[in-house]
Amino acid sequence: MGKIVELNRLTKSYGAVKAVDNVSFSIDENKIYGLLGRNGAGKTTIMHMITAQLFATGGELKVFGDTPYENNRVLNQICFIKESQKYPDVYRIIDVLNTSASFFPNWDHEYALSLAGDFRLPLKRRMKKLSRGMLSSVGIIIGLASRAPLTIFDEPYLGLDAVARSLFYDRLIEDYSQHPRTVILSTHLIDEVSSILEHVLIIDSGTLLIDEEAEALRGRAFTLAGPKASVESFTAGKEVIHREPFGSFVTATVMGNWNAAERKQAEALGLELAPVSLQQLVIYLTNGKAQRKAVEV
């Protein structure tokens, strides 16, 4: 499988502040990635460097095997939809869609018009007259209809109601299955997209915390609940990312690949086990309160 994006010790500094600090990971072709983390974690900075809108301070960045800066061969293969996407005020929706054909070699105009119908957009309304949700819908349509080999959505759902967001996820999966490409989703509505993510990247304070296949990550953390002494005994030497007391009881969320013997041990101690959602996992890993210990081998 080819590498679409390769970051090697990538850094972006603003004076003494490192927005991105020695981050290394790669992104494969034809896969859906979740780039997750809190506001200010460095996600958007990374996306701006990948799309050549920011220069890196240090490290190496390759997109489609080359540096993206002033490189039309690379940039023609990228569609980046931002939450703050701007359009000319005098343009109508139909004008934006017509113009998009000149930017994206794989543009499917009939599909764009079909999506506009799905999202109930008035094609002749001017962009400056659109609601926040309508603007988001236009961005989503461009991202999907571009069929760009690398398509990036940065918080694409602002202003969309639950029905419109569900429509976006459905159309994304439908079109991805027929026209595979690499998709990066950066969103705070993690539970809504968790089922469609194939690989997860979690960024916090400019550093990479998690770089893992989504399926493997879903079984990497469990929450234990029970008497304090039993919880403390079982979690000794394990990586605890969240702990919360309830009188004489304690709940603790623990990272690690558990085997059958460990599960039986937990049950023998009278502990209740529950899986942790991807969204809850991101919260625990990035809330600054995790009581983490290295796993003893």
Secondary structure, DSSP 8 states (H G I E B T S, - for coil): --EEEEEEEEEEEETTEEEEEEEEEEEESS-EEEEE--TTSSHHHHHHHHTTSS--SEEEEEETTB--TT-HHHHTTEEEE-TT----TT-BHHHHHHHHTTT-TT--HHHHHHHHHHTT--TTSBGGG--HHHHHHHHHHHHHHT--SEEEEESTTTT--HHHHHHHHHHHHHHHHHS--EEEEE-S-HHHHTTT-SEEEEEETTEEEEEEEHHHHHTSEEEEEEEHHHHHHHHTTSEEEEEEEETTEEEEEEES---HHHHHHHHHTT-EEEE--HHHHHHHHHSS---------
